[in-house]
Amino acid sequence: MIVAAFLRWVETAKTQERARAANALARAYLKSDMAPDERQSAQMAMTYLLDDPAPQVRLALADILAREECAPRALMVSLAEDQPEIASIVILCSPVLSDADLVDIAGRGTVETRALIAARSEVSVGVAAALAEIGDAAELEVLLENPGARITSFTLRRIAERHGHSERIRALLLDRDDLTSGVRQLLVQFVTEALAGSDLVIGAIGSRRIERIAREAGDSATIALLADVHGDELVRLTEQLRVAGRLTPAFLMHALCAGRTDFFSSAIVAISGLDERRVRSILATGRFHAVRALLESAGLGRDVSPLFVEAVMLWRGLIQSASGFDLDHIAHRLVQRYRGDSNLSEPATALVDMIERLAIAEERRLARDYASGFALAAA
């Protein structure tokens, strides 16, 4: 009877009076010791207020109920899809909204709606995955910045695939300790593409040269990444590079010159389809012709395979030498061996040119390190 009287009163009451009444009704629902039928009637009255034409009335309900675990779920779902100033507090705070509710709200909502979901104190694996599939870069930045978001490796990869072109997304992903090497390599590709597509860089360097520089910069970044990748993760990353068409002769030679021998072995296994133990055995102990046959079975041309065999023999000898590891000098030795050889084919000559650029870059790095050390000693 009290609720019936309240509903009749609502029909003629002013907006501010209705808002105060909504506030009082919600508080009574949460705090008062009501009988079950009274509680049901109060819930019906609050549900009726969802159709109130004045936003202040619905906002009064949201302000009281948003953080309460015993708030009626159906009521909160409706308020979560109200206009932004009403929905925001409910989406951000309500503990009664289920993962399914949040996914549905995200699917039907706006960028602002999804950003609020991404900013909740806790975001489940499923909700984070849904946001990664449908969200724009803006709300995914919020998700990545949220320490309460549970984000799987698969979800991180989807974010990288969909929004790796965003500089801010790349920065947030690369700051994470749980980012896999495969996703890092994918981000390297986005950086390479951004460099190659920059009007400023193209204007300064020229489109043809920038393509080579960008490609080699991307290769260098990936080679550096490979230093910390081992085991199953190395196999997965190798397969990713193979599918992407990245296991080119130039890239493989770069890996050899940098001493990434585990990766080189993994790449030959991936390309040739041969047994891993057999490949590693031939690379570690096989004679010149056995190594050459193995590399040519993986698709390397006969005109460039001798350069690869020479590189394999060099790192094998250096590993076994008493002087220890000196893999940085492989590029220099290959250049000394093949520079000026008039019998080289055009692809082999291009490969030697690339190796020489690696050797020069290494010399410059060593010079910078020497100068820095000298300056520190003199300070």
Secondary structure, 3 states (H helix, E strand, C coil): CHHHHHHHHHCCCCHHHHHHHHHHHHHHHHHCCCCHHHHHHHHHHHHHHCCCCCHHHHHHHHHHHCCCCCCCHHHHHHHHCCCHHHHHHHHHHCCCCCHHHHHHHHHHCCHHHHHHHHCCCCECHHHHHHHHHHCCHHHHHHHHHCCCECCCHHHHHHHHHHHCCCHHHHHHHHCCCCCCHHHHHHHHHHHHHHHHCCHHHHHHHCHHHHHHHHHHHHHHHHHHHHCCCCHHHHHHHHHHHHHCCCCCHHHHHHHHHCCCHHHHHHHHHHHHCCCHHHHHHHHHHCCHHHHHHHHHHCCCCCCCHHHHHHHHHHHHHHHHCCCCCCHHHHHHHHHHHHCCCCCCCHHHHHHHHHHHHHHHHHHHHHHHHHHHHHHHHHC
